[in-house]
Amino acid sequence: MKIKPPVEKNEYYDVVFEDLTHEGAGVAKVEGFPIFVPNALPEEKAQIKVTRVKKGFAFGRLMELKEESPHRTDAPCPIYKQCGGCQLQHMTYEGQLLFKQKQVKDVLERIGKLDLSNVTVHPTLGMEDPWNYRNKAQVPVGEREGGLVAGFYQQRSHDIIDMSACLIQQSKNDEAVQAVKDICAIYGVKAYNEERHKGWLRHIMVRYGVVTGEMMIVFITRTNDFPHKAKIIEDITAKFPHVKSIVQNINPSKTNVIFGNETNVIWGEEYIYDLIGDVKFAISARSFYQVNPEQTKVLYDKALEYAELQGEETVIDAYCGIGTISLFLAKQAKKVYGVEIVPEAIEDAKRNAELNGITNAEFAVGEAETVIPKWYEEGITADTLVVDPPRKGCDEALLRTIIEMKPKRVVYVSCNPGTLARDLRVLEDGGYTTLEVQPVDMFPHTNHVECVAQLVLKEEAGSR
């Protein structure tokens, strides 16, 4: 027998919000049936309108707030409700940090089945100034009423919201995006139209070295020609003397993937440079580099603390990327081995090691779950193993290898609390104990939270 949901589309209901989803929407219940409502906060009383009903849940719209949360605030961004870039600007920063800690605790208990009386989940480490932190702007370009627009896509659409400033971007990036758009408009550059697969300029990307002040501008185009190239370069470099590199990436495909396979430096250097702490990094157009370097330092300092290195350890860094964590570890370890599936990232890692005069870090291309077992067979074992996987978490084969290899400590850096919780359960069942988890707010005003977890072998835990 089909059970009818207790709510109907287009009907109004008075509700009390109990929680937030991991995406930042308010959760209310009518007769136990969950309704997800954007821009609502826990403890608020409101009237909502149900907009969509599914089998086990519904979506709604906030119509009237009857009782506000003490953590509610006015979002300072004028396009906050249209743009999908931030989800939590309507919440005080203190409230966001509490929410992110709670989110981590909830998934560790629910998914990881961890007993939080034995695991310390620390308060979220936030920023003193949680605005203008992103060092990379990547914006689509379109046309409206004959002029160029550049901004972010409206939520759940491909309509571009033209904007002059984004409050979580470095202001220098905003200035550069606007100037490049205006310069291109002067020379009649045509924006890419994804429906007709016509036009030329798809995206503008700006990368900024926060410490060095160096800037890279990337044109992502449909074809490899570059109309008015000399004039456009001349105008950009005259306006922004700190631009060190101008790059063209060609993406001829009918796709919403941003980058194509061909990348050419059309002016200046191939790299710009930046520092995290005292480690210097070369950043190319395609390099993975953390977008919030201030909080990256906080994250990596915590990972180093949890690694408890004394100078004689061998460390394996799975998912090492361009060597960011590896190079921090190498300064305090005897030897670091890094592995990463993206060949270009490994080339960057080797270059960054050389740049910093680090000789005790070795990097290999391949899947962590394939390379690390091979190392293990060759007699390379780790005292400490660090993982920083993508959102999907660690591969099962890698987790099995960790359990078999038995490093004394595992430091798990995570960008997804749900897959972190799942993997901690596997490692706990395989002989490890989770001691501490530290949430770090890398992306203020969004629903994302990073974590660092410290695990030790159960026999080691007993001696601590």
FENDASUL-V559679 format. One record per residue. N is the residue number from 0. RES is the residue in one letter. PHI is phi in degrees with one decimal (999 if undefined). OMEGA is omega in whole degrees, 0 to 359 (NA if undefined). BURIAL is b if it has 24 or more other C-alpha atoms within 12 Angstrom, else e. Layout:
# FENDASUL-V559679
n:N res:RES phi:PHI omega:OMEGA burial:BURIAL
n:N res:RES phi:PHI omega:OMEGA burial:BURIAL
This chain:
# FENDASUL-V559679
n:0 res:M phi:999 omega:181 burial:e
n:1 res:K phi:-77.3 omega:179 burial:e
n:2 res:I phi:-90.9 omega:182 burial:e
n:3 res:K phi:-80.1 omega:177 burial:e
n:4 res:P phi:-59.2 omega:183 burial:e
n:5 res:P phi:-78.7 omega:178 burial:e
n:6 res:V phi:-127.4 omega:180 burial:b
n:7 res:E phi:-125.9 omega:178 burial:b
n:8 res:K phi:-59.8 omega:178 burial:e
n:9 res:N phi:72.0 omega:176 burial:e
n:10 res:E phi:-90.3 omega:181 burial:e
n:11 res:Y phi:-104.4 omega:180 burial:e
n:12 res:Y phi:-141.3 omega:171 burial:b
n:13 res:D phi:-91.8 omega:186 burial:b
n:14 res:V phi:-136.6 omega:169 burial:b
n:15 res:V phi:-119.8 omega:180 burial:b
n:16 res:F phi:-80.8 omega:185 burial:b
n:17 res:E phi:-100.8 omega:191 burial:b
n:18 res:D phi:-159.8 omega:171 burial:b
n:19 res:L phi:-120.2 omega:171 burial:b
n:20 res:T phi:-73.3 omega:178 burial:b
n:21 res:H phi:-65.9 omega:177 burial:b
n:22 res:E phi:-92.1 omega:175 burial:b
n:23 res:G phi:93.7 omega:177 burial:b
n:24 res:A phi:-84.9 omega:176 burial:b
n:25 res:G phi:-71.4 omega:179 burial:b
n:26 res:V phi:-115.1 omega:173 burial:b
n:27 res:A phi:-119.8 omega:179 burial:b
n:28 res:K phi:-130.9 omega:173 burial:b
n:29 res:V phi:-117.5 omega:185 burial:b
n:30 res:E phi:52.6 omega:178 burial:e
n:31 res:G phi:81.3 omega:184 burial:e
n:32 res:F phi:-92.0 omega:186 burial:e
n:33 res:P phi:-75.1 omega:176 burial:b
n:34 res:I phi:-126.9 omega:183 burial:b
n:35 res:F phi:-101.9 omega:187 burial:b
n:36 res:V phi:-131.8 omega:178 burial:b
n:37 res:P phi:-62.0 omega:174 burial:b
n:38 res:N phi:67.1 omega:175 burial:b
n:39 res:A phi:-107.1 omega:182 burial:b
n:40 res:L phi:-129.0 omega:178 burial:b
n:41 res:P phi:-56.1 omega:178 burial:b
n:42 res:E phi:78.4 omega:179 burial:e
n:43 res:E phi:-85.6 omega:173 burial:b
n:44 res:K phi:-104.5 omega:186 burial:b
n:45 res:A phi:-155.7 omega:166 burial:b
n:46 res:Q phi:-100.1 omega:179 burial:b
n:47 res:I phi:-124.2 omega:173 burial:b
n:48 res:K phi:-114.8 omega:179 burial:b
n:49 res:V phi:-76.0 omega:184 burial:b
n:50 res:T phi:-105.6 omega:181 burial:b
n:51 res:R phi:-155.8 omega:180 burial:e
n:52 res:V phi:-120.4 omega:175 burial:e
n:53 res:K phi:-107.6 omega:184 burial:e
n:54 res:K phi:-63.1 omega:185 burial:e
n:55 res:G phi:-115.1 omega:182 burial:e
n:56 res:F phi:-163.7 omega:179 burial:b
n:57 res:A phi:-139.5 omega:174 burial:b
n:58 res:F phi:-115.2 omega:181 burial:b
n:59 res:G phi:-142.6 omega:178 burial:b
n:60 res:R phi:-121.9 omega:179 burial:b
n:61 res:L phi:-72.8 omega:182 burial:b
n:62 res:M phi:-103.0 omega:181 burial:e
n:63 res:E phi:-149.8 omega:176 burial:e
n:64 res:L phi:-85.8 omega:181 burial:e
n:65 res:K phi:-103.1 omega:177 burial:e
n:66 res:E phi:-148.8 omega:186 burial:e
n:67 res:E phi:-91.2 omega:172 burial:e
n:68 res:S phi:-71.5 omega:174 burial:b
n:69 res:P phi:-63.9 omega:180 burial:e
n:70 res:H phi:-95.2 omega:178 burial:b
n:71 res:R phi:-77.0 omega:176 burial:b
n:72 res:T phi:-144.6 omega:177 burial:e
n:73 res:D phi:-79.6 omega:177 burial:e
n:74 res:A phi:-66.7 omega:183 burial:e
n:75 res:P phi:-74.1 omega:183 burial:e
n:76 res:C phi:-81.4 omega:183 burial:b
n:77 res:P phi:-67.9 omega:181 burial:e
n:78 res:I phi:-111.2 omega:185 burial:b
n:79 res:Y phi:-53.3 omega:185 burial:b
n:80 res:K phi:-75.5 omega:178 burial:e
n:81 res:Q phi:-87.6 omega:187 burial:b
n:82 res:C phi:-82.4 omega:180 burial:b
n:83 res:G phi:-93.2 omega:187 burial:b
n:84 res:G phi:-70.4 omega:179 burial:b
n:85 res:C phi:-116.4 omega:178 burial:b
n:86 res:Q phi:-119.7 omega:191 burial:b
n:87 res:L phi:-126.4 omega:180 burial:b
n:88 res:Q phi:-65.6 omega:179 burial:b
n:89 res:H phi:-82.0 omega:181 burial:b
n:90 res:M phi:-118.1 omega:178 burial:b
n:91 res:T phi:-57.4 omega:182 burial:e
n:92 res:Y phi:-64.6 omega:176 burial:b
n:93 res:E phi:-58.0 omega:179 burial:b
n:94 res:G phi:-63.9 omega:179 burial:b
n:95 res:Q phi:-61.3 omega:181 burial:b
n:96 res:L phi:-65.3 omega:177 burial:b
n:97 res:L phi:-65.7 omega:179 burial:b
n:98 res:F phi:-59.8 omega:183 burial:b
n:99 res:K phi:-68.6 omega:175 burial:b
n:100 res:Q phi:-63.7 omega:180 burial:b
n:101 res:K phi:-63.0 omega:179 burial:b
n:102 res:Q phi:-57.9 omega:180 burial:b
n:103 res:V phi:-65.2 omega:179 burial:b
n:104 res:K phi:-58.8 omega:183 burial:b
n:105 res:D phi:-59.5 omega:183 burial:b
n:106 res:V phi:-73.5 omega:177 burial:b
n:107 res:L phi:-63.4 omega:178 burial:b
n:108 res:E phi:-77.1 omega:188 burial:b
n:109 res:R phi:-75.3 omega:183 burial:e
n:110 res:I phi:-90.8 omega:184 burial:e
n:111 res:G phi:-83.0 omega:182 burial:b
n:112 res:K phi:52.2 omega:179 burial:b
n:113 res:L phi:-90.2 omega:177 burial:b
n:114 res:D phi:-87.8 omega:187 burial:b
n:115 res:L phi:-74.4 omega:171 burial:e
n:116 res:S phi:-74.8 omega:179 burial:e
n:117 res:N phi:-108.7 omega:182 burial:e
n:118 res:V phi:-122.3 omega:178 burial:b
n:119 res:T phi:-84.9 omega:172 burial:b
n:120 res:V phi:-106.2 omega:187 burial:b
n:121 res:H phi:-73.9 omega:171 burial:b
n:122 res:P phi:-58.2 omega:182 burial:b
n:123 res:T phi:-64.0 omega:175 burial:b
n:124 res:L phi:-82.3 omega:183 burial:b
n:125 res:G phi:-105.8 omega:181 burial:b
n:126 res:M phi:-99.1 omega:175 burial:b
n:127 res:E phi:-65.7 omega:176 burial:e
n:128 res:D phi:-123.8 omega:189 burial:e
n:129 res:P phi:-86.4 omega:180 burial:b
n:130 res:W phi:-127.0 omega:174 burial:b
n:131 res:N phi:51.0 omega:185 burial:b
n:132 res:Y phi:-101.7 omega:187 burial:b
n:133 res:R phi:-75.3 omega:182 burial:b
n:134 res:N phi:-96.3 omega:179 burial:b
n:135 res:K phi:-136.0 omega:174 burial:b
n:136 res:A phi:-110.3 omega:182 burial:b
n:137 res:Q phi:-138.1 omega:190 burial:b
n:138 res:V phi:-123.6 omega:175 burial:b
n:139 res:P phi:-72.3 omega:180 burial:b
n:140 res:V phi:-117.0 omega:178 burial:b
n:141 res:G phi:-141.0 omega:178 burial:b
n:142 res:E phi:-127.1 omega:176 burial:b
n:143 res:R phi:-145.7 omega:180 burial:e
n:144 res:E phi:50.0 omega:175 burial:e
n:145 res:G phi:82.2 omega:181 burial:e
n:146 res:G phi:-111.7 omega:178 burial:e
n:147 res:L phi:-81.5 omega:172 burial:b
n:148 res:V phi:-124.0 omega:177 burial:b
n:149 res:A phi:-143.9 omega:182 burial:b
n:150 res:G phi:-178.6 omega:179 burial:b
n:151 res:F phi:-113.3 omega:177 burial:b
n:152 res:Y phi:-71.4 omega:173 burial:b
n:153 res:Q phi:-65.0 omega:182 burial:e
n:154 res:Q phi:-51.5 omega:177 burial:e
n:155 res:R phi:52.8 omega:177 burial:e
n:156 res:S phi:-154.5 omega:173 burial:e
n:157 res:H phi:-113.2 omega:173 burial:e
n:158 res:D phi:-82.4 omega:183 burial:b
n:159 res:I phi:-84.8 omega:174 burial:b
n:160 res:I phi:-92.4 omega:180 burial:b
n:161 res:D phi:-67.7 omega:182 burial:b
n:162 res:M phi:-145.0 omega:178 burial:b
n:163 res:S phi:-101.0 omega:181 burial:b
n:164 res:A phi:-151.8 omega:174 burial:b
n:165 res:C phi:-116.0 omega:189 burial:b
n:166 res:L phi:-71.6 omega:176 burial:b
n:167 res:I phi:-103.4 omega:176 burial:b
n:168 res:Q phi:-90.2 omega:166 burial:b
n:169 res:Q phi:-55.6 omega:184 burial:b
n:170 res:S phi:-61.5 omega:179 burial:b
n:171 res:K phi:-64.1 omega:176 burial:b
n:172 res:N phi:-65.9 omega:178 burial:b
n:173 res:D phi:-57.9 omega:180 burial:b
n:174 res:E phi:-60.0 omega:183 burial:b
n:175 res:A phi:-67.9 omega:179 burial:b
n:176 res:V phi:-58.9 omega:181 burial:b
n:177 res:Q phi:-62.3 omega:182 burial:b
n:178 res:A phi:-65.2 omega:180 burial:b
n:179 res:V phi:-62.8 omega:177 burial:b
n:180 res:K phi:-59.9 omega:181 burial:b
n:181 res:D phi:-65.9 omega:179 burial:b
n:182 res:I phi:-63.6 omega:179 burial:b
n:183 res:C phi:-61.8 omega:180 burial:b
n:184 res:A phi:-63.4 omega:180 burial:b
n:185 res:I phi:-58.3 omega:184 burial:e
n:186 res:Y phi:-95.8 omega:174 burial:e
n:187 res:G phi:70.0 omega:178 burial:e
n:188 res:V phi:-63.3 omega:180 burial:b
n:189 res:K phi:-97.1 omega:177 burial:b
n:190 res:A phi:-75.5 omega:177 burial:b
n:191 res:Y phi:-69.3 omega:174 burial:b
n:192 res:N phi:-111.5 omega:188 burial:b
n:193 res:E phi:-72.1 omega:179 burial:b
n:194 res:E phi:-71.4 omega:182 burial:e
n:195 res:R phi:-93.6 omega:183 burial:e
n:196 res:H phi:55.3 omega:178 burial:e
n:197 res:K phi:-124.3 omega:180 burial:e
n:198 res:G phi:87.9 omega:192 burial:b
n:199 res:W phi:-121.7 omega:188 burial:b
n:200 res:L phi:-88.8 omega:183 burial:b
n:201 res:R phi:-91.4 omega:182 burial:b
n:202 res:H phi:-140.9 omega:167 burial:b
n:203 res:I phi:-113.8 omega:175 burial:b
n:204 res:M phi:-121.3 omega:176 burial:b
n:205 res:V phi:-126.6 omega:175 burial:b
n:206 res:R phi:-116.1 omega:187 burial:b
n:207 res:Y phi:-133.7 omega:174 burial:b
n:208 res:G phi:-83.4 omega:188 burial:b
n:209 res:V phi:-62.8 omega:181 burial:b
n:210 res:V phi:-81.4 omega:185 burial:e
n:211 res:T phi:-83.8 omega:183 burial:e
n:212 res:G phi:78.9 omega:181 burial:e
n:213 res:E phi:-81.9 omega:183 burial:b
n:214 res:M phi:-131.5 omega:174 burial:b
n:215 res:M phi:-122.2 omega:175 burial:b
n:216 res:I phi:-117.2 omega:182 burial:b
n:217 res:V phi:-120.0 omega:172 burial:b
n:218 res:F phi:-96.1 omega:176 burial:b
n:219 res:I phi:-104.1 omega:191 burial:b
n:220 res:T phi:-124.1 omega:180 burial:b
n:221 res:R phi:-77.5 omega:182 burial:b
n:222 res:T phi:-123.0 omega:186 burial:b
n:223 res:N phi:-88.9 omega:173 burial:e
n:224 res:D phi:-75.1 omega:180 burial:e
n:225 res:F phi:-147.2 omega:182 burial:b
n:226 res:P phi:-61.4 omega:177 burial:e
n:227 res:H phi:58.2 omega:186 burial:e
n:228 res:K phi:-56.0 omega:184 burial:e
n:229 res:A phi:-59.9 omega:182 burial:e
n:230 res:K phi:-66.8 omega:182 burial:e
n:231 res:I phi:-63.5 omega:178 burial:b
n:232 res:I phi:-62.0 omega:180 burial:b
n:233 res:E phi:-59.5 omega:181 burial:e
n:234 res:D phi:-67.7 omega:180 burial:e
n:235 res:I phi:-64.9 omega:185 burial:b
n:236 res:T phi:-69.5 omega:176 burial:b
n:237 res:A phi:-68.5 omega:183 burial:e
n:238 res:K phi:-78.9 omega:184 burial:e
n:239 res:F phi:-126.1 omega:181 burial:b
n:240 res:P phi:-63.8 omega:181 burial:e
n:241 res:H phi:-82.1 omega:175 burial:b
n:242 res:V phi:-70.8 omega:181 burial:b
n:243 res:K phi:-107.4 omega:187 burial:b
n:244 res:S phi:-151.6 omega:172 burial:b
n:245 res:I phi:-125.3 omega:191 burial:b
n:246 res:V phi:-129.1 omega:172 burial:b
n:247 res:Q phi:-116.2 omega:172 burial:b
n:248 res:N phi:-111.9 omega:184 burial:b
n:249 res:I phi:-106.8 omega:178 burial:b
n:250 res:N phi:-126.8 omega:183 burial:b
n:251 res:P phi:-83.6 omega:188 burial:b
n:252 res:S phi:-79.9 omega:174 burial:e
n:253 res:K phi:-87.1 omega:188 burial:e
n:254 res:T phi:-153.8 omega:173 burial:e
n:255 res:N phi:-99.3 omega:170 burial:e
n:256 res:V phi:-68.5 omega:189 burial:e
n:257 res:I phi:-72.9 omega:187 burial:b
n:258 res:F phi:-89.9 omega:167 burial:b
n:259 res:G phi:-94.7 omega:186 burial:b
n:260 res:N phi:-82.9 omega:186 burial:e
n:261 res:E phi:-101.9 omega:180 burial:e
n:262 res:T phi:-130.0 omega:181 burial:b
n:263 res:N phi:-128.6 omega:173 burial:b
n:264 res:V phi:-78.8 omega:182 burial:b
n:265 res:I phi:-103.4 omega:175 burial:b
n:266 res:W phi:-161.1 omega:173 burial:b
n:267 res:G phi:80.2 omega:188 burial:b
n:268 res:E phi:-93.5 omega:176 burial:e
n:269 res:E phi:-77.9 omega:185 burial:b
n:270 res:Y phi:-126.0 omega:159 burial:b
n:271 res:I phi:-112.9 omega:185 burial:b
n:272 res:Y phi:-123.6 omega:173 burial:b
n:273 res:D phi:-150.9 omega:179 burial:b
n:274 res:L phi:-123.8 omega:167 burial:b
n:275 res:I phi:-119.0 omega:190 burial:b
n:276 res:G phi:63.7 omega:179 burial:e
n:277 res:D phi:-106.1 omega:178 burial:e
n:278 res:V phi:-102.0 omega:184 burial:b
n:279 res:K phi:-96.8 omega:181 burial:b
n:280 res:F phi:-127.8 omega:172 burial:b
n:281 res:A phi:-91.8 omega:185 burial:b
n:282 res:I phi:-120.7 omega:176 burial:b
n:283 res:S phi:-98.1 omega:181 burial:b
n:284 res:A phi:-58.8 omega:185 burial:b
n:285 res:R phi:-100.5 omega:183 burial:b
n:286 res:S phi:-61.5 omega:166 burial:b
n:287 res:F phi:-82.9 omega:178 burial:b
n:288 res:Y phi:-145.4 omega:185 burial:b
n:289 res:Q phi:-55.2 omega:186 burial:b
n:290 res:V phi:-82.2 omega:178 burial:b
n:291 res:N phi:-126.3 omega:187 burial:b
n:292 res:P phi:-62.9 omega:179 burial:b
n:293 res:E phi:-61.8 omega:180 burial:b
n:294 res:Q phi:-78.6 omega:174 burial:b
n:295 res:T phi:-61.1 omega:177 burial:b
n:296 res:K phi:-60.8 omega:178 burial:b
n:297 res:V phi:-61.5 omega:180 burial:b
n:298 res:L phi:-61.1 omega:184 burial:b
n:299 res:Y phi:-72.0 omega:175 burial:b
n:300 res:D phi:-61.3 omega:179 burial:b
n:301 res:K phi:-68.5 omega:177 burial:b
n:302 res:A phi:-60.6 omega:177 burial:b
n:303 res:L phi:-62.8 omega:179 burial:b
n:304 res:E phi:-59.9 omega:181 burial:b
n:305 res:Y phi:-70.6 omega:179 burial:b
n:306 res:A phi:-72.4 omega:176 burial:b
n:307 res:E phi:50.6 omega:184 burial:b
n:308 res:L phi:-78.5 omega:179 burial:b
n:309 res:Q phi:-110.9 omega:178 burial:e
n:310 res:G phi:109.6 omega:183 burial:e
n:311 res:E phi:-115.8 omega:188 burial:e
n:312 res:E phi:-89.0 omega:166 burial:b
n:313 res:T phi:-98.8 omega:183 burial:b
n:314 res:V phi:-121.2 omega:171 burial:b
n:315 res:I phi:-110.2 omega:178 burial:b
n:316 res:D phi:-112.2 omega:178 burial:b
n:317 res:A phi:-79.1 omega:183 burial:b
n:318 res:Y phi:57.7 omega:191 burial:b
n:319 res:C phi:-79.2 omega:180 burial:b
n:320 res:G phi:58.5 omega:181 burial:b
n:321 res:I phi:-88.8 omega:175 burial:b
n:322 res:G phi:89.2 omega:186 burial:b
n:323 res:T phi:-59.8 omega:181 burial:b
n:324 res:I phi:-69.4 omega:183 burial:b
n:325 res:S phi:-52.8 omega:185 burial:b
n:326 res:L phi:-71.9 omega:173 burial:b
n:327 res:F phi:-64.8 omega:181 burial:b
n:328 res:L phi:-64.9 omega:185 burial:b
n:329 res:A phi:-60.9 omega:180 burial:b
n:330 res:K phi:-71.5 omega:182 burial:b
n:331 res:Q phi:-123.5 omega:182 burial:b
n:332 res:A phi:-112.9 omega:176 burial:b
n:333 res:K phi:-76.3 omega:183 burial:b
n:334 res:K phi:-150.9 omega:176 burial:b
n:335 res:V phi:-124.8 omega:173 burial:b
n:336 res:Y phi:-111.9 omega:179 burial:b
n:337 res:G phi:-116.0 omega:178 burial:b
n:338 res:V phi:-134.2 omega:184 burial:b
n:339 res:E phi:-156.8 omega:185 burial:b
n:340 res:I phi:-77.4 omega:185 burial:b
n:341 res:V phi:-89.8 omega:183 burial:b
n:342 res:P phi:-57.9 omega:181 burial:e
n:343 res:E phi:-62.5 omega:179 burial:b
n:344 res:A phi:-65.6 omega:179 burial:b
n:345 res:I phi:-66.7 omega:175 burial:b
n:346 res:E phi:-60.4 omega:177 burial:b
n:347 res:D phi:-62.6 omega:181 burial:b
n:348 res:A phi:-61.1 omega:179 burial:b
n:349 res:K phi:-62.8 omega:180 burial:b
n:350 res:R phi:-64.1 omega:181 burial:b
n:351 res:N phi:-68.1 omega:176 burial:b
n:352 res:A phi:-62.4 omega:179 burial:b
n:353 res:E phi:-63.7 omega:180 burial:e
n:354 res:L phi:-57.2 omega:183 burial:e
n:355 res:N phi:-101.0 omega:179 burial:b
n:356 res:G phi:65.6 omega:181 burial:e
n:357 res:I phi:-94.3 omega:185 burial:b
n:358 res:T phi:-110.5 omega:183 burial:e
n:359 res:N phi:-102.9 omega:176 burial:b
n:360 res:A phi:-120.1 omega:181 burial:b
n:361 res:E phi:-124.0 omega:187 burial:b
n:362 res:F phi:-124.6 omega:180 burial:b
n:363 res:A phi:-132.9 omega:177 burial:b
n:364 res:V phi:-89.1 omega:175 burial:b
n:365 res:G phi:150.7 omega:176 burial:b
n:366 res:E phi:-75.9 omega:180 burial:b
n:367 res:A phi:-54.5 omega:184 burial:b
n:368 res:E phi:-71.3 omega:176 burial:b
n:369 res:T phi:-101.3 omega:185 burial:b
n:370 res:V phi:-70.1 omega:185 burial:b
n:371 res:I phi:-65.4 omega:174 burial:b
n:372 res:P phi:-59.7 omega:179 burial:b
n:373 res:K phi:-65.2 omega:176 burial:e
n:374 res:W phi:-58.0 omega:182 burial:b
n:375 res:Y phi:-60.0 omega:177 burial:b
n:376 res:E phi:-62.1 omega:181 burial:e
n:377 res:E phi:-82.9 omega:177 burial:e
n:378 res:G phi:93.5 omega:177 burial:e
n:379 res:I phi:-87.7 omega:178 burial:e
n:380 res:T phi:-121.4 omega:184 burial:b
n:381 res:A phi:-111.7 omega:168 burial:b
n:382 res:D phi:-76.9 omega:178 burial:b
n:383 res:T phi:-130.5 omega:177 burial:b
n:384 res:L phi:-120.8 omega:181 burial:b
n:385 res:V phi:-112.4 omega:175 burial:b
n:386 res:V phi:-122.7 omega:176 burial:b
n:387 res:D phi:-139.5 omega:189 burial:b
n:388 res:P phi:-78.4 omega:172 burial:b
n:389 res:P phi:-67.0 omega:186 burial:b
n:390 res:R phi:-57.6 omega:182 burial:e
n:391 res:K phi:-74.4 omega:178 burial:e
n:392 res:G phi:85.1 omega:184 burial:b
n:393 res:C phi:-80.2 omega:174 burial:b
n:394 res:D phi:-68.2 omega:181 burial:b
n:395 res:E phi:-56.3 omega:182 burial:e
n:396 res:A phi:-62.8 omega:178 burial:e
n:397 res:L phi:-67.1 omega:179 burial:b
n:398 res:L phi:-60.4 omega:178 burial:b
n:399 res:R phi:-62.9 omega:180 burial:b
n:400 res:T phi:-65.1 omega:178 burial:b
n:401 res:I phi:-59.5 omega:182 burial:b
n:402 res:I phi:-63.6 omega:180 burial:b
n:403 res:E phi:-73.8 omega:182 burial:e
n:404 res:M phi:-70.9 omega:179 burial:b
n:405 res:K phi:56.5 omega:170 burial:b
n:406 res:P phi:-61.4 omega:183 burial:b
n:407 res:K phi:-61.5 omega:183 burial:b
n:408 res:R phi:-129.1 omega:171 burial:b
n:409 res:V phi:-122.6 omega:175 burial:b
n:410 res:V phi:-111.0 omega:184 burial:b
n:411 res:Y phi:-108.3 omega:175 burial:b
n:412 res:V phi:-97.3 omega:189 burial:b
n:413 res:S phi:-132.7 omega:173 burial:b
n:414 res:C phi:-106.7 omega:182 burial:b
n:415 res:N phi:-145.6 omega:183 burial:b
n:416 res:P phi:-56.7 omega:181 burial:b
n:417 res:G phi:-65.1 omega:180 burial:b
n:418 res:T phi:-74.9 omega:172 burial:b
n:419 res:L phi:-58.4 omega:181 burial:b
n:420 res:A phi:-59.4 omega:179 burial:b
n:421 res:R phi:-59.3 omega:183 burial:b
n:422 res:D phi:-72.0 omega:176 burial:b
n:423 res:L phi:-61.4 omega:178 burial:b
n:424 res:R phi:-61.5 omega:180 burial:b
n:425 res:V phi:-62.6 omega:181 burial:b
n:426 res:L phi:-68.1 omega:176 burial:b
n:427 res:E phi:-61.6 omega:179 burial:b
n:428 res:D phi:-66.1 omega:181 burial:e
n:429 res:G phi:-93.5 omega:174 burial:e
n:430 res:G phi:114.2 omega:179 burial:b
n:431 res:Y phi:-107.0 omega:174 burial:b
n:432 res:T phi:-121.4 omega:175 burial:b
n:433 res:T phi:-84.0 omega:181 burial:b
n:434 res:L phi:-95.2 omega:186 burial:b
n:435 res:E phi:-142.4 omega:172 burial:b
n:436 res:V phi:-133.3 omega:180 burial:b
n:437 res:Q phi:-114.7 omega:172 burial:b
n:438 res:P phi:-71.3 omega:178 burial:b
n:439 res:V phi:-129.4 omega:181 burial:b
n:440 res:D phi:-87.9 omega:179 burial:b
n:441 res:M phi:-81.8 omega:187 burial:b
n:442 res:F phi:-132.6 omega:179 burial:b
n:443 res:P phi:-53.5 omega:178 burial:b
n:444 res:H phi:74.8 omega:172 burial:b
n:445 res:T phi:-113.5 omega:182 burial:b
n:446 res:N phi:-83.3 omega:185 burial:b
n:447 res:H phi:-81.5 omega:173 burial:b
n:448 res:V phi:-142.0 omega:175 burial:b
n:449 res:E phi:-98.6 omega:179 burial:b
n:450 res:C phi:-139.3 omega:166 burial:b
n:451 res:V phi:-123.4 omega:179 burial:b
n:452 res:A phi:-116.9 omega:177 burial:b
n:453 res:Q phi:-110.6 omega:177 burial:b
n:454 res:L phi:-122.5 omega:174 burial:b
n:455 res:V phi:-132.9 omega:174 burial:b
n:456 res:L phi:-59.5 omega:184 burial:b
n:457 res:K phi:-56.6 omega:180 burial:b
n:458 res:E phi:-67.6 omega:176 burial:e
n:459 res:E phi:-72.0 omega:183 burial:e
n:460 res:A phi:-59.6 omega:182 burial:e
n:461 res:G phi:-65.5 omega:184 burial:e
n:462 res:S phi:-93.1 omega:183 burial:e
n:463 res:R phi:-86.0 omega:NA burial:e
